[in-house]
Amino acid sequence: MADISMTDRCDCGATAGPLGLCVDYYHGILAEEQSDPQMFRWHAPVVVTYLLQHPSEAHEKYLDDQFRQLQLYVDQGLDALLRLAAHSVARNNHRARRGYDMAPLAAYAPLPKGEPPGFSASFSGLPFKDGSFVFDGHLAYGDRIKAIAEATVESWTSVQS
């Protein structure tokens, strides 16, 4: 059995992949999104999934809402999450001053209290070929992001409050 040093293991429990730890994959995704509008469609699920797998890098007061957003994404898909985001932006603009509408997320479970669980899928497991995360198309990339999101919701849901 190979000896894995502490620098080869991420805070979420995943081992490093060819690009490094999850944070290296996360930064790589964010950088690639900047030049690829189709890839950018998955920005919100990427961010909330990463933060829920690495809560020490997040603002604790937002994690519950992010967990609910991730559940909405897993339950209803990317278009539903993008509609919620557009609705929130429109509602929160300086002219409306109505604030965020959390009603669409009320049906989803709150983030359980406790330590972050282990995850069956993580960012360091994402394939990266020919200098890209979308080497085999945007839908395939989106399916991989959704699989990590599903694993994140499943793991957090298993935490006993």
ABEGO torsion letter per residue (X at the ends): XBBBBAAABBAAGBBBBAAEBAAAAAAAAAAAAAABAAAAAAAAAAAAAAAAABAAABBAAAAAAAAAAAAAAAAAEAAAAAAAAAAAAAAABAAAGAEBBAAAAAABBBBBBEBBBBBABBAAABBBBGGBAAAAEAAAAAAAAAAAAAAAAAAAAABBX
